[in-house]
């Protein structure tokens, strides 16, 4: 496998093309701006601006979902009950789903597209603002401006 520089509409200092048989796959090694990008799947979203917008929304929603799964307490475990095993398995499954979404967001960001990067960051920030601060407020019984609040409670 050899690496050669290419200039397929992108400056040659930011793209490396990998030769796989006859096909040349551009791999970006620095951030770039534009709607012509492959995110998560080959040829998706392609060259379409509306599909690029859908892809950005999908990355944003996945990042918000990761934050929601980080702070949610859907499965409540009560020690000493017969549902401990089922509850533990459900929590483990939710952890797996959260980890999967986290990796998908990471892989989308690895497209090195600036818009995708910003969509992921904004999704995590908005998700934390909505779900993370609500979790802090529930633990502390509300925000009191006289006491310093810590996110890492």
N, C-alpha and C positions, 0 to 999 in steps of 0.2 A: 504494500500500500504506500503510495507516495502522495505528498502534499505539494500542490503548485498554486501559485497566486493567480487570481483571475480578476477580471474587471467587468462582470456582468451587471452593469448599471450601478455597481457599488464600488467605492474606491478600493484599489487593490491592497492597500495596507490594512483594511478591516475585514477582508474576506479570504478564507482559505477554501480551496475546492478539493474535495476528496474524490479520488477516482475509484469507482466501483464498477469494474467492467467497462462499459461504454458510457455510463451515466456519470455526469459531473454534478455533485451536490454542493451548493454553496453553504459554508458554515461561517457565520459571522463571529468575530472575536472581539468586537467592541459594539457599543450601543449605536443604533442608527434609527432614524425616523422615517416613517413611510408606511403605507398600507399593504405593500407587497411583501408578505411574510407567511411562513408556514408555522402554525402554532399547534402543537400536540400531534397533528396528523399530517401526512404528506398532502400537499396541495390544498390545505385548509387554513385560512379562509380564501386563499388564492389572491387574485388581483381585484376583487370586488370590494369597493368601499363599504357598502351596506353589510357584507359578511364580515369585514374587519370590525365594524362597530358591534356586530353580534358577538364576535370573538372577545372583544374587550369587555362587553357586558358579562359574558360567561366567566371570564377570569375574575372580574370584580365580584360576582355572585359566589364563586367558589371560595374566594378569600374571606368573604363575609361568613359563609357557611363554616369554614374552618374555625373562625373565632366563636361562632355560636356553639359549635360542638365542643370547643375548649371550655366554655363557661356554663354550659347547660347541665342540669341535673335531672335528666329525664327518668333515669332509673334510680329510685331511692332504695337503698339497702338498709334493712333493719336487722341488727345483730340478733341471732338466735331464732330467726324464722326459717321456715322450710324453703323459702324462695331464695336463699342465699346463693345457691349454685346457679340458678336461672338468672338472677340479677347480675351476678359476676360475669356470666357468659354474655349477657346483653351489653354490659359496660365494656367488656373486651371487644365485642363487635363494633360498638360505637367508636372505640379508640382506633380500631383498624380502618373504619370509614374516614375518620378525621385525618389519620396518617396518609391515607390514599389521596384525599383531596389536597393535603399539604404538598405531597409530591407532584401532583398534577399542576398546582400553581407554580411550584419551583421549575418544573419542566417548561411551562409556558414562558416564564421569565428568562429561561435559558435560550429563548429565540433571539435574545439581545435586542428586541424591539422596544424603543422608549415608551410607546403607548401601552404596551403590555405590562411593562415594569410599573408604570404609574397606576394602571388599573389594579394591579395586585397590591401595591402599597396602599392606595386609597381604600380598597376593599378591606384590608387588614385593619386600617385605622378606623374606618367607619364601624366595622364589626366590633372592634374593641370598645369604641366609644359607646355603642349601644349596649352590648352584652357584658363587657368587662366592667364598666362603671356601675351597671345594675347589680352585678354580683357583689361588688364592693359595698354598695348601698344596702343590699339585703343582709350582708354579714354584720355591718356596723349599725344597722337600724336607722339608716339615713345619714346624710352628710351634715356634719356639724362644723361650721367654719372656725370654731374656737379650738378644735382638736386637729392636729395634722393627720392627714389621711395617707395611707400607704396602699399602693396597688398590690404589693406583695404580702398580703395578710395571710 
